[in-house]
Amino acid sequence: MKDLGYRWGSCGKGNRVYFHWKTILLPRHIAEYVVVHELVHLHEPHHTPAFWCRLERAMLDYEQRKGWLARHGIEVEGV
């Protein structure tokens, strides 16, 4: 956990996954999306069609969660 600025999560060198500390303030199902999104980056580093396909296999409703985060994420303590 760290302050990642405008990002909710990051997958870095050495397969390290980081999350913005404000992720704990998100509704549980949205925080789960952030976690799964970053874990998929361990296999697919970029937002290619293969990335989104793998994410969908892991989380069928990811688009709804992603949409919620895009619409309401800014409301979570100013992220």
Gaussian input, Z-matrix of N, CA and C with variables (Angstrom, degrees):
# hf/3-21g

backbone

0 1
 N
 C     1     B1
 C     2     B2     1     A1
 N     3     B3     2     A2     1     D1
 C     4     B4     3     A3     2     D2
 C     5     B5     4     A4     3     D3
 N     6     B6     5     A5     4     D4
 C     7     B7     6     A6     5     D5
 C     8     B8     7     A7     6     D6
 N     9     B9     8     A8     7     D7
 C    10    B10     9     A9     8     D8
 C    11    B11    10    A10     9     D9
 N    12    B12    11    A11    10    D10
 C    13    B13    12    A12    11    D11
 C    14    B14    13    A13    12    D12
 N    15    B15    14    A14    13    D13
 C    16    B16    15    A15    14    D14
 C    17    B17    16    A16    15    D15
 N    18    B18    17    A17    16    D16
 C    19    B19    18    A18    17    D17
 C    20    B20    19    A19    18    D18
 N    21    B21    20    A20    19    D19
 C    22    B22    21    A21    20    D20
 C    23    B23    22    A22    21    D21
 N    24    B24    23    A23    22    D22
 C    25    B25    24    A24    23    D23
 C    26    B26    25    A25    24    D24
 N    27    B27    26    A26    25    D25
 C    28    B28    27    A27    26    D26
 C    29    B29    28    A28    27    D27
 N    30    B30    29    A29    28    D28
 C    31    B31    30    A30    29    D29
 C    32    B32    31    A31    30    D30
 N    33    B33    32    A32    31    D31
 C    34    B34    33    A33    32    D32
 C    35    B35    34    A34    33    D33
 N    36    B36    35    A35    34    D34
 C    37    B37    36    A36    35    D35
 C    38    B38    37    A37    36    D36
 N    39    B39    38    A38    37    D37
 C    40    B40    39    A39    38    D38
 C    41    B41    40    A40    39    D39
 N    42    B42    41    A41    40    D40
 C    43    B43    42    A42    41    D41
 C    44    B44    43    A43    42    D42
 N    45    B45    44    A44    43    D43
 C    46    B46    45    A45    44    D44
 C    47    B47    46    A46    45    D45
 N    48    B48    47    A47    46    D46
 C    49    B49    48    A48    47    D47
 C    50    B50    49    A49    48    D48
 N    51    B51    50    A50    49    D49
 C    52    B52    51    A51    50    D50
 C    53    B53    52    A52    51    D51
 N    54    B54    53    A53    52    D52
 C    55    B55    54    A54    53    D53
 C    56    B56    55    A55    54    D54
 N    57    B57    56    A56    55    D55
 C    58    B58    57    A57    56    D56
 C    59    B59    58    A58    57    D57
 N    60    B60    59    A59    58    D58
 C    61    B61    60    A60    59    D59
 C    62    B62    61    A61    60    D60
 N    63    B63    62    A62    61    D61
 C    64    B64    63    A63    62    D62
 C    65    B65    64    A64    63    D63
 N    66    B66    65    A65    64    D64
 C    67    B67    66    A66    65    D65
 C    68    B68    67    A67    66    D66
 N    69    B69    68    A68    67    D67
 C    70    B70    69    A69    68    D68
 C    71    B71    70    A70    69    D69
 N    72    B72    71    A71    70    D70
 C    73    B73    72    A72    71    D71
 C    74    B74    73    A73    72    D72
 N    75    B75    74    A74    73    D73
 C    76    B76    75    A75    74    D74
 C    77    B77    76    A76    75    D75
 N    78    B78    77    A77    76    D76
 C    79    B79    78    A78    77    D77
 C    80    B80    79    A79    78    D78
 N    81    B81    80    A80    79    D79
 C    82    B82    81    A81    80    D80
 C    83    B83    82    A82    81    D81
 N    84    B84    83    A83    82    D82
 C    85    B85    84    A84    83    D83
 C    86    B86    85    A85    84    D84
 N    87    B87    86    A86    85    D85
 C    88    B88    87    A87    86    D86
 C    89    B89    88    A88    87    D87
 N    90    B90    89    A89    88    D88
 C    91    B91    90    A90    89    D89
 C    92    B92    91    A91    90    D90
 N    93    B93    92    A92    91    D91
 C    94    B94    93    A93    92    D92
 C    95    B95    94    A94    93    D93
 N    96    B96    95    A95    94    D94
 C    97    B97    96    A96    95    D95
 C    98    B98    97    A97    96    D96
 N    99    B99    98    A98    97    D97
 C   100   B100    99    A99    98    D98
 C   101   B101   100   A100    99    D99
 N   102   B102   101   A101   100   D100
 C   103   B103   102   A102   101   D101
 C   104   B104   103   A103   102   D102
 N   105   B105   104   A104   103   D103
 C   106   B106   105   A105   104   D104
 C   107   B107   106   A106   105   D105
 N   108   B108   107   A107   106   D106
 C   109   B109   108   A108   107   D107
 C   110   B110   109   A109   108   D108
 N   111   B111   110   A110   109   D109
 C   112   B112   111   A111   110   D110
 C   113   B113   112   A112   111   D111
 N   114   B114   113   A113   112   D112
 C   115   B115   114   A114   113   D113
 C   116   B116   115   A115   114   D114
 N   117   B117   116   A116   115   D115
 C   118   B118   117   A117   116   D116
 C   119   B119   118   A118   117   D117
 N   120   B120   119   A119   118   D118
 C   121   B121   120   A120   119   D119
 C   122   B122   121   A121   120   D120
 N   123   B123   122   A122   121   D121
 C   124   B124   123   A123   122   D122
 C   125   B125   124   A124   123   D123
 N   126   B126   125   A125   124   D124
 C   127   B127   126   A126   125   D125
 C   128   B128   127   A127   126   D126
 N   129   B129   128   A128   127   D127
 C   130   B130   129   A129   128   D128
 C   131   B131   130   A130   129   D129
 N   132   B132   131   A131   130   D130
 C   133   B133   132   A132   131   D131
 C   134   B134   133   A133   132   D132
 N   135   B135   134   A134   133   D133
 C   136   B136   135   A135   134   D134
 C   137   B137   136   A136   135   D135
 N   138   B138   137   A137   136   D136
 C   139   B139   138   A138   137   D137
 C   140   B140   139   A139   138   D138
 N   141   B141   140   A140   139   D139
 C   142   B142   141   A141   140   D140
 C   143   B143   142   A142   141   D141
 N   144   B144   143   A143   142   D142
 C   145   B145   144   A144   143   D143
 C   146   B146   145   A145   144   D144
 N   147   B147   146   A146   145   D145
 C   148   B148   147   A147   146   D146
 C   149   B149   148   A148   147   D147
 N   150   B150   149   A149   148   D148
 C   151   B151   150   A150   149   D149
 C   152   B152   151   A151   150   D150
 N   153   B153   152   A152   151   D151
 C   154   B154   153   A153   152   D152
 C   155   B155   154   A154   153   D153
 N   156   B156   155   A155   154   D154
 C   157   B157   156   A156   155   D155
 C   158   B158   157   A157   156   D156
 N   159   B159   158   A158   157   D157
 C   160   B160   159   A159   158   D158
 C   161   B161   160   A160   159   D159
 N   162   B162   161   A161   160   D160
 C   163   B163   162   A162   161   D161
 C   164   B164   163   A163   162   D162
 N   165   B165   164   A164   163   D163
 C   166   B166   165   A165   164   D164
 C   167   B167   166   A166   165   D165
 N   168   B168   167   A167   166   D166
 C   169   B169   168   A168   167   D167
 C   170   B170   169   A169   168   D168
 N   171   B171   170   A170   169   D169
 C   172   B172   171   A171   170   D170
 C   173   B173   172   A172   171   D171
 N   174   B174   173   A173   172   D172
 C   175   B175   174   A174   173   D173
 C   176   B176   175   A175   174   D174
 N   177   B177   176   A176   175   D175
 C   178   B178   177   A177   176   D176
 C   179   B179   178   A178   177   D177
 N   180   B180   179   A179   178   D178
 C   181   B181   180   A180   179   D179
 C   182   B182   181   A181   180   D180
 N   183   B183   182   A182   181   D181
 C   184   B184   183   A183   182   D182
 C   185   B185   184   A184   183   D183
 N   186   B186   185   A185   184   D184
 C   187   B187   186   A186   185   D185
 C   188   B188   187   A187   186   D186
 N   189   B189   188   A188   187   D187
 C   190   B190   189   A189   188   D188
 C   191   B191   190   A190   189   D189
 N   192   B192   191   A191   190   D190
 C   193   B193   192   A192   191   D191
 C   194   B194   193   A193   192   D192
 N   195   B195   194   A194   193   D193
 C   196   B196   195   A195   194   D194
 C   197   B197   196   A196   195   D195
 N   198   B198   197   A197   196   D196
 C   199   B199   198   A198   197   D197
 C   200   B200   199   A199   198   D198
 N   201   B201   200   A200   199   D199
 C   202   B202   201   A201   200   D200
 C   203   B203   202   A202   201   D201
 N   204   B204   203   A203   202   D202
 C   205   B205   204   A204   203   D203
 C   206   B206   205   A205   204   D204
 N   207   B207   206   A206   205   D205
 C   208   B208   207   A207   206   D206
 C   209   B209   208   A208   207   D207
 N   210   B210   209   A209   208   D208
 C   211   B211   210   A210   209   D209
 C   212   B212   211   A211   210   D210
 N   213   B213   212   A212   211   D211
 C   214   B214   213   A213   212   D212
 C   215   B215   214   A214   213   D213
 N   216   B216   215   A215   214   D214
 C   217   B217   216   A216   215   D215
 C   218   B218   217   A217   216   D216
 N   219   B219   218   A218   217   D217
 C   220   B220   219   A219   218   D218
 C   221   B221   220   A220   219   D219
 N   222   B222   221   A221   220   D220
 C   223   B223   222   A222   221   D221
 C   224   B224   223   A223   222   D222
 N   225   B225   224   A224   223   D223
 C   226   B226   225   A225   224   D224
 C   227   B227   226   A226   225   D225
 N   228   B228   227   A227   226   D226
 C   229   B229   228   A228   227   D227
 C   230   B230   229   A229   228   D228
 N   231   B231   230   A230   229   D229
 C   232   B232   231   A231   230   D230
 C   233   B233   232   A232   231   D231
 N   234   B234   233   A233   232   D232
 C   235   B235   234   A234   233   D233
 C   236   B236   235   A235   234   D234

   B1=1.4369
   B2=1.5292
   B3=1.3361
   B4=1.4539
   B5=1.5092
   B6=1.2938
   B7=1.4607
   B8=1.5214
   B9=1.3160
   B10=1.4647
   B11=1.5226
   B12=1.3168
   B13=1.4619
   B14=1.5174
   B15=1.3077
   B16=1.4713
   B17=1.5244
   B18=1.3199
   B19=1.4715
   B20=1.5212
   B21=1.3169
   B22=1.4568
   B23=1.5159
   B24=1.3065
   B25=1.4516
   B26=1.5136
   B27=1.3227
   B28=1.4522
   B29=1.5231
   B30=1.3143
   B31=1.4562
   B32=1.5223
   B33=1.3262
   B34=1.4561
   B35=1.5139
   B36=1.3109
   B37=1.4605
   B38=1.5213
   B39=1.3174
   B40=1.4540
   B41=1.5138
   B42=1.3370
   B43=1.4689
   B44=1.5273
   B45=1.3070
   B46=1.4643
   B47=1.5279
   B48=1.3051
   B49=1.4635
   B50=1.5251
   B51=1.3244
   B52=1.4633
   B53=1.5230
   B54=1.3194
   B55=1.4633
   B56=1.5192
   B57=1.3297
   B58=1.4597
   B59=1.5178
   B60=1.3127
   B61=1.4592
   B62=1.5288
   B63=1.3296
   B64=1.4659
   B65=1.5295
   B66=1.3247
   B67=1.4611
   B68=1.5270
   B69=1.3182
   B70=1.4680
   B71=1.5237
   B72=1.3352
   B73=1.4628
   B74=1.5253
   B75=1.3259
   B76=1.4733
   B77=1.5214
   B78=1.3333
   B79=1.4658
   B80=1.5350
   B81=1.3068
   B82=1.4628
   B83=1.5273
   B84=1.3325
   B85=1.4732
   B86=1.5295
   B87=1.3208
   B88=1.4674
   B89=1.5264
   B90=1.3272
   B91=1.4719
   B92=1.5246
   B93=1.3173
   B94=1.4692
   B95=1.5256
   B96=1.3251
   B97=1.4663
   B98=1.5264
   B99=1.3256
   B100=1.4586
   B101=1.5338
   B102=1.3158
   B103=1.4617
   B104=1.5301
   B105=1.3162
   B106=1.4638
   B107=1.5234
   B108=1.3183
   B109=1.4640
   B110=1.5304
   B111=1.3205
   B112=1.4694
   B113=1.5258
   B114=1.3081
   B115=1.4689
   B116=1.5250
   B117=1.3197
   B118=1.4632
   B119=1.5254
   B120=1.3274
   B121=1.4663
   B122=1.5293
   B123=1.3049
   B124=1.4702
   B125=1.5241
   B126=1.3425
   B127=1.4667
   B128=1.5224
   B129=1.3117
   B130=1.4713
   B131=1.5285
   B132=1.3358
   B133=1.4583
   B134=1.5281
   B135=1.3108
   B136=1.4650
   B137=1.5220
   B138=1.3275
   B139=1.4627
   B140=1.5302
   B141=1.3018
   B142=1.4637
   B143=1.5223
   B144=1.3297
   B145=1.4703
   B146=1.5348
   B147=1.3281
   B148=1.4685
   B149=1.5342
   B150=1.3375
   B151=1.4628
   B152=1.5214
   B153=1.3474
   B154=1.4629
   B155=1.5173
   B156=1.3080
   B157=1.4644
   B158=1.5290
   B159=1.3204
   B160=1.4681
   B161=1.5284
   B162=1.3253
   B163=1.4638
   B164=1.5265
   B165=1.3157
   B166=1.4626
   B167=1.5296
   B168=1.3160
   B169=1.4739
   B170=1.5301
   B171=1.3233
   B172=1.4582
   B173=1.5299
   B174=1.3384
   B175=1.4694
   B176=1.5223
   B177=1.3164
   B178=1.4685
   B179=1.5218
   B180=1.3193
   B181=1.4672
   B182=1.5307
   B183=1.3212
   B184=1.4670
   B185=1.5263
   B186=1.3336
   B187=1.4695
   B188=1.5267
   B189=1.3282
   B190=1.4627
   B191=1.5228
   B192=1.3239
   B193=1.4612
   B194=1.5250
   B195=1.3125
   B196=1.4647
   B197=1.5290
   B198=1.3270
   B199=1.4577
   B200=1.5175
   B201=1.3373
   B202=1.4614
   B203=1.5197
   B204=1.3282
   B205=1.4609
   B206=1.5299
   B207=1.3224
   B208=1.4675
   B209=1.5302
   B210=1.3234
   B211=1.4656
   B212=1.5204
   B213=1.3241
   B214=1.4672
   B215=1.5271
   B216=1.3111
   B217=1.4599
   B218=1.5097
   B219=1.3179
   B220=1.4666
   B221=1.5355
   B222=1.3332
   B223=1.4589
   B224=1.5382
   B225=1.3172
   B226=1.4623
   B227=1.5322
   B228=1.3051
   B229=1.4544
   B230=1.5286
   B231=1.3273
   B232=1.4502
   B233=1.5187
   B234=1.3176
   B235=1.4732
   B236=1.5035
   A1=108.09
   A2=113.90
   A3=119.52
   A4=108.74
   A5=117.15
   A6=120.84
   A7=107.31
   A8=116.22
   A9=121.99
   A10=112.12
   A11=116.27
   A12=118.89
   A13=110.59
   A14=116.42
   A15=121.40
   A16=112.87
   A17=118.60
   A18=121.42
   A19=110.79
   A20=115.97
   A21=121.87
   A22=111.29
   A23=117.07
   A24=120.29
   A25=110.72
   A26=114.45
   A27=120.62
   A28=108.48
   A29=115.35
   A30=121.39
   A31=106.31
   A32=115.74
   A33=119.60
   A34=113.94
   A35=114.08
   A36=121.10
   A37=110.79
   A38=114.71
   A39=119.60
   A40=113.34
   A41=116.20
   A42=122.01
   A43=112.94
   A44=115.55
   A45=120.30
   A46=108.73
   A47=115.16
   A48=121.20
   A49=107.45
   A50=115.20
   A51=122.05
   A52=109.17
   A53=114.97
   A54=120.73
   A55=109.16
   A56=114.75
   A57=119.55
   A58=107.05
   A59=117.20
   A60=119.71
   A61=112.23
   A62=117.14
   A63=119.98
   A64=113.19
   A65=116.86
   A66=120.23
   A67=110.40
   A68=117.51
   A69=120.42
   A70=112.01
   A71=117.33
   A72=121.40
   A73=112.42
   A74=116.82
   A75=121.07
   A76=110.67
   A77=117.06
   A78=118.44
   A79=108.85
   A80=115.81
   A81=120.90
   A82=113.38
   A83=117.73
   A84=119.45
   A85=111.85
   A86=117.94
   A87=120.87
   A88=109.60
   A89=117.53
   A90=120.45
   A91=109.97
   A92=117.39
   A93=120.96
   A94=110.44
   A95=116.92
   A96=120.30
   A97=110.55
   A98=117.33
   A99=121.50
   A100=109.52
   A101=117.07
   A102=121.35
   A103=110.74
   A104=117.28
   A105=120.32
   A106=110.57
   A107=117.48
   A108=122.05
   A109=110.02
   A110=116.28
   A111=119.40
   A112=111.94
   A113=118.22
   A114=120.42
   A115=111.27
   A116=117.58
   A117=120.61
   A118=110.05
   A119=116.56
   A120=119.41
   A121=112.59
   A122=118.33
   A123=120.33
   A124=110.91
   A125=116.64
   A126=122.11
   A127=112.61
   A128=116.08
   A129=122.27
   A130=107.42
   A131=118.40
   A132=120.07
   A133=115.91
   A134=118.27
   A135=120.90
   A136=110.48
   A137=115.99
   A138=121.50
   A139=110.72
   A140=115.85
   A141=122.87
   A142=108.69
   A143=117.42
   A144=118.98
   A145=112.18
   A146=117.63
   A147=120.78
   A148=110.92
   A149=116.57
   A150=120.57
   A151=110.01
   A152=116.46
   A153=120.15
   A154=111.68
   A155=117.26
   A156=121.39
   A157=110.05
   A158=116.54
   A159=120.84
   A160=110.33
   A161=116.61
   A162=120.36
   A163=110.25
   A164=116.45
   A165=119.66
   A166=111.60
   A167=116.96
   A168=119.38
   A169=110.63
   A170=116.71
   A171=120.98
   A172=112.71
   A173=116.48
   A174=121.19
   A175=107.92
   A176=115.92
   A177=120.48
   A178=113.88
   A179=117.90
   A180=120.71
   A181=112.83
   A182=117.20
   A183=120.04
   A184=112.25
   A185=118.37
   A186=120.06
   A187=111.23
   A188=116.76
   A189=119.82
   A190=110.76
   A191=116.71
   A192=120.61
   A193=110.88
   A194=115.83
   A195=120.78
   A196=110.11
   A197=116.55
   A198=121.54
   A199=112.23
   A200=116.23
   A201=119.62
   A202=109.66
   A203=116.65
   A204=120.84
   A205=111.17
   A206=116.25
   A207=120.10
   A208=111.01
   A209=117.16
   A210=121.36
   A211=113.17
   A212=117.26
   A213=120.33
   A214=115.01
   A215=118.11
   A216=120.46
   A217=113.53
   A218=117.48
   A219=121.95
   A220=110.98
   A221=116.10
   A222=120.82
   A223=112.34
   A224=117.02
   A225=121.35
   A226=108.26
   A227=114.90
   A228=121.83
   A229=113.69
   A230=117.45
   A231=120.65
   A232=117.37
   A233=117.09
   A234=118.84
   A235=108.55
   D1=133.62
   D2=176.98
   D3=-160.85
   D4=174.70
   D5=176.52
   D6=-86.38
   D7=111.04
   D8=-178.04
   D9=-101.98
   D10=17.86
   D11=-179.93
   D12=69.26
   D13=-121.27
   D14=-176.80
   D15=-87.26
   D16=-4.77
   D17=-177.11
   D18=-96.16
   D19=144.37
   D20=177.42
   D21=-84.32
   D22=-29.66
   D23=-179.08
   D24=-154.59
   D25=167.04
   D26=179.96
   D27=-154.55
   D28=142.51
   D29=175.05
   D30=-115.38
   D31=116.11
   D32=-173.13
   D33=-109.95
   D34=-169.30
   D35=179.76
   D36=-59.68
   D37=149.09
   D38=179.89
   D39=70.93
   D40=22.78
   D41=-179.27
   D42=56.17
   D43=36.52
   D44=175.79
   D45=-88.83
   D46=134.74
   D47=179.52
   D48=-113.75
   D49=130.29
   D50=-179.93
   D51=-120.27
   D52=148.89
   D53=177.36
   D54=-130.68
   D55=141.63
   D56=174.23
   D57=-61.66
   D58=139.17
   D59=-177.39
   D60=-61.66
   D61=-24.09
   D62=-179.77
   D63=-75.40
   D64=-5.07
   D65=176.57
   D66=-58.02
   D67=-31.15
   D68=-179.61
   D69=-66.79
   D70=-15.40
   D71=179.18
   D72=-88.19
   D73=-9.97
   D74=-179.73
   D75=-75.30
   D76=154.44
   D77=170.33
   D78=-57.05
   D79=146.79
   D80=-174.16
   D81=-51.54
   D82=-47.19
   D83=-176.04
   D84=-67.18
   D85=-24.20
   D86=176.74
   D87=-80.82
   D88=-40.72
   D89=175.14
   D90=-60.02
   D91=-37.88
   D92=177.24
   D93=-60.93
   D94=-40.28
   D95=177.38
   D96=-60.53
   D97=-45.03
   D98=-179.18
   D99=-60.38
   D100=-44.56
   D101=-178.92
   D102=-64.49
   D103=-49.23
   D104=-179.01
   D105=-63.72
   D106=-39.99
   D107=177.85
   D108=-55.29
   D109=-48.75
   D110=-178.85
   D111=-69.22
   D112=-35.84
   D113=177.90
   D114=-65.41
   D115=-35.02
   D116=176.38
   D117=-63.75
   D118=-32.55
   D119=177.49
   D120=-62.40
   D121=-19.65
   D122=175.75
   D123=-64.50
   D124=-25.89
   D125=179.73
   D126=-103.99
   D127=-33.27
   D128=-178.28
   D129=-128.91
   D130=99.44
   D131=-172.63
   D132=-68.18
   D133=-22.26
   D134=-176.12
   D135=-119.56
   D136=161.35
   D137=-179.42
   D138=-80.43
   D139=61.53
   D140=177.92
   D141=-87.36
   D142=170.42
   D143=173.99
   D144=-55.47
   D145=-35.36
   D146=178.69
   D147=-63.87
   D148=-37.06
   D149=177.42
   D150=-60.93
   D151=-51.51
   D152=-176.52
   D153=-65.87
   D154=-33.52
   D155=177.06
   D156=-65.09
   D157=-44.93
   D158=179.41
   D159=-65.17
   D160=-40.23
   D161=178.40
   D162=-63.14
   D163=-42.63
   D164=179.83
   D165=-64.07
   D166=-36.43
   D167=177.42
   D168=-63.77
   D169=-34.19
   D170=-179.37
   D171=-82.32
   D172=-28.12
   D173=-173.84
   D174=-148.47
   D175=95.94
   D176=-173.62
   D177=-58.70
   D178=-33.04
   D179=-177.28
   D180=-100.16
   D181=26.83
   D182=-176.65
   D183=-57.68
   D184=-34.69
   D185=-177.71
   D186=-62.96
   D187=-38.91
   D188=178.49
   D189=-66.68
   D190=-42.21
   D191=179.30
   D192=-67.22
   D193=-42.36
   D194=177.75
   D195=-60.43
   D196=-42.71
   D197=178.33
   D198=-62.60
   D199=-42.40
   D200=178.36
   D201=-60.46
   D202=-44.97
   D203=-178.61
   D204=-62.90
   D205=-39.41
   D206=178.72
   D207=-65.23
   D208=-38.39
   D209=-178.07
   D210=-79.95
   D211=-37.79
   D212=-169.40
   D213=-116.41
   D214=-9.40
   D215=-176.78
   D216=-56.90
   D217=-36.60
   D218=-178.56
   D219=-63.77
   D220=-23.87
   D221=-179.03
   D222=-75.63
   D223=-14.97
   D224=-177.18
   D225=-82.27
   D226=91.43
   D227=176.25
   D228=48.50
   D229=35.65
   D230=172.23
   D231=76.88
   D232=20.82
   D233=177.27
   D234=-67.75

